[in-house]
Amino acid sequence: MSVSPDEILKSALSLPEADRVILATEILDSVKEPMPGMSIDDPNLLDELKRRRASMDDSVSASELFARLDEIRRK
């Protein structure tokens, strides 16, 4: 059974702060190539990550989108 990134995030956010820091550090260290235009040293990085996460809060999953489209087609 595959676990979705949202499920992993929800579980990770329930961890104590120290464990979240360790987990975040390990995940960042696992990225071999730096993301273009982003640096861990960039003072705006945290704001950008928060902005991107907030934009995901308003999104819907693919399965929910397809269900909505099927419902629209049936009308």
Short mmCIF file of the C-alpha atoms (twelve columns), coordinates in Angstrom:
data_MODEL
# 
_entry.id   MODEL 
# 
loop_
_atom_site.group_PDB 
_atom_site.id 
_atom_site.type_symbol 
_atom_site.label_atom_id 
_atom_site.label_alt_id 
_atom_site.label_comp_id 
_atom_site.label_asym_id 
_atom_site.label_seq_id 
_atom_site.Cartn_x 
_atom_site.Cartn_y 
_atom_site.Cartn_z 
_atom_site.pdbx_PDB_model_num 
ATOM 1  C CA . MET A 1  0.000   0.000  0.000   1 
ATOM 2  C CA . SER A 2  1.367   3.385  -0.998  1 
ATOM 3  C CA . VAL A 3  1.274   6.323  1.394   1 
ATOM 4  C CA . SER A 4  0.501   9.737  -0.089  1 
ATOM 5  C CA . PRO A 5  2.700   12.772 0.561   1 
ATOM 6  C CA . ASP A 6  -0.249  14.404 2.356   1 
ATOM 7  C CA . GLU A 7  -0.496  11.448 4.745   1 
ATOM 8  C CA . ILE A 8  3.236   11.570 5.396   1 
ATOM 9  C CA . LEU A 9  3.055   15.313 6.018   1 
ATOM 10 C CA . LYS A 10 0.133   14.937 8.413   1 
ATOM 11 C CA . SER A 11 2.050   12.311 10.381  1 
ATOM 12 C CA . ALA A 12 5.255   14.349 10.316  1 
ATOM 13 C CA . LEU A 13 3.494   17.464 11.598  1 
ATOM 14 C CA . SER A 14 2.242   15.504 14.599  1 
ATOM 15 C CA . LEU A 15 5.830   14.774 15.687  1 
ATOM 16 C CA . PRO A 16 7.531   16.814 18.403  1 
ATOM 17 C CA . GLU A 17 9.391   19.845 17.056  1 
ATOM 18 C CA . ALA A 18 12.859  18.348 17.556  1 
ATOM 19 C CA . ASP A 19 11.869  15.251 15.564  1 
ATOM 20 C CA . ARG A 20 10.392  17.424 12.789  1 
ATOM 21 C CA . VAL A 21 13.670  19.353 12.538  1 
ATOM 22 C CA . ILE A 22 15.654  16.119 12.289  1 
ATOM 23 C CA . LEU A 23 13.255  14.725 9.675   1 
ATOM 24 C CA . ALA A 24 13.280  17.944 7.626   1 
ATOM 25 C CA . THR A 25 17.069  18.040 7.707   1 
ATOM 26 C CA . GLU A 26 17.327  14.429 6.564   1 
ATOM 27 C CA . ILE A 27 14.861  15.045 3.725   1 
ATOM 28 C CA . LEU A 28 16.745  18.153 2.576   1 
ATOM 29 C CA . ASP A 29 20.030  16.256 2.753   1 
ATOM 30 C CA . SER A 30 18.527  13.534 0.537   1 
ATOM 31 C CA . VAL A 31 18.089  15.980 -2.355  1 
ATOM 32 C CA . LYS A 32 21.233  15.530 -4.410  1 
ATOM 33 C CA . GLU A 33 20.834  18.458 -6.780  1 
ATOM 34 C CA . PRO A 34 19.861  21.901 -5.540  1 
ATOM 35 C CA . MET A 35 16.561  23.218 -6.813  1 
ATOM 36 C CA . PRO A 36 17.074  25.887 -9.462  1 
ATOM 37 C CA . GLY A 37 16.524  29.331 -8.041  1 
ATOM 38 C CA . MET A 38 16.305  28.131 -4.443  1 
ATOM 39 C CA . SER A 39 19.000  27.907 -1.826  1 
ATOM 40 C CA . ILE A 40 18.782  26.767 1.769   1 
ATOM 41 C CA . ASP A 41 20.701  29.945 2.575   1 
ATOM 42 C CA . ASP A 42 18.074  32.169 0.931   1 
ATOM 43 C CA . PRO A 43 16.327  34.197 3.659   1 
ATOM 44 C CA . ASN A 44 13.095  34.084 1.617   1 
ATOM 45 C CA . LEU A 45 13.051  30.289 1.338   1 
ATOM 46 C CA . LEU A 46 10.851  29.699 4.387   1 
ATOM 47 C CA . ASP A 47 8.302   32.263 3.182   1 
ATOM 48 C CA . GLU A 48 8.248   30.627 -0.256  1 
ATOM 49 C CA . LEU A 49 7.768   27.156 1.230   1 
ATOM 50 C CA . LYS A 50 4.917   28.432 3.419   1 
ATOM 51 C CA . ARG A 51 3.308   30.111 0.391   1 
ATOM 52 C CA . ARG A 52 3.513   26.911 -1.636  1 
ATOM 53 C CA . ARG A 53 2.093   24.816 1.210   1 
ATOM 54 C CA . ALA A 54 -0.797  27.264 1.656   1 
ATOM 55 C CA . SER A 55 -1.596  27.051 -2.047  1 
ATOM 56 C CA . MET A 56 -1.860  23.265 -1.676  1 
ATOM 57 C CA . ASP A 57 -4.440  23.632 1.103   1 
ATOM 58 C CA . ASP A 58 -6.972  24.870 -1.444  1 
ATOM 59 C CA . SER A 59 -6.260  22.092 -3.922  1 
ATOM 60 C CA . VAL A 60 -8.159  18.856 -4.453  1 
ATOM 61 C CA . SER A 61 -6.800  15.384 -5.026  1 
ATOM 62 C CA . ALA A 62 -6.852  13.897 -8.503  1 
ATOM 63 C CA . SER A 63 -9.463  11.329 -7.461  1 
ATOM 64 C CA . GLU A 64 -11.714 14.081 -6.102  1 
ATOM 65 C CA . LEU A 65 -11.264 16.092 -9.296  1 
ATOM 66 C CA . PHE A 66 -12.159 13.100 -11.477 1 
ATOM 67 C CA . ALA A 67 -15.220 12.381 -9.319  1 
ATOM 68 C CA . ARG A 68 -16.367 15.978 -9.713  1 
ATOM 69 C CA . LEU A 69 -15.837 15.816 -13.478 1 
ATOM 70 C CA . ASP A 70 -17.813 12.563 -13.689 1 
ATOM 71 C CA . GLU A 71 -20.633 14.197 -11.738 1 
ATOM 72 C CA . ILE A 72 -20.646 17.196 -14.091 1 
ATOM 73 C CA . ARG A 73 -20.704 14.912 -17.160 1 
ATOM 74 C CA . ARG A 74 -23.693 12.993 -15.784 1 
ATOM 75 C CA . LYS A 75 -25.777 16.178 -15.544 1 
# 
